[in-house]
Amino acid sequence: MDNSYISLISTNPQDVKVSSTLDKSTGKKHLTDNNPETCWTSRQGSGQYVQLTFEKLALPKHISITFQGGFVGTKCRVEVAESSDRPEWRTWTYIHPEDANRRQSFDLITCRDGLPGEGIQSMKLVFEESSDFYGRITIYELKIEGLLL
């Protein structure tokens, strides 16, 4: 991973949206609090997601994510949008995390092919499949690194 990449995730809770939250103790604020003891947990059901808005146009290069084993999004569609106001989501790529309790890292496409225009303003991770029978997802850490334009 290139050391010139910076974190693209804002600590502003308004810049993070999620499909659902199991309860207040596992809310979306725990995705960006940099505390390995806290987590976001979704309710049951397929199609759970995490949506992020970047402070400027960005080129995401790397995702690292730590799930709770047994509650892993094993098939994740990465969608991107140029605008955050009225996003028009496009599928950029897929990642396939393993059902494990460890940080997993994924390099994203290194060229601009597949990205709209000159970077993106928003990214959505849509968990199409879960290792949990009920479709719940639990994330302890989410990091997206890349370049701000």
Secondary structure as UniProt FT lines:
FT   TURN            3..4
FT   STRAND          6..7
FT   HELIX           13..15
FT   STRAND          16..18
FT   HELIX           24..26
FT   HELIX           28..31
FT   TURN            36..37
FT   STRAND          40..41
FT   STRAND          48..67
FT   TURN            69..70
FT   STRAND          73..81
FT   STRAND          90..95
FT   STRAND          103..107
FT   TURN            113..114
FT   TURN            117..118
FT   STRAND          120..130
FT   TURN            133..134
FT   STRAND          138..148
//
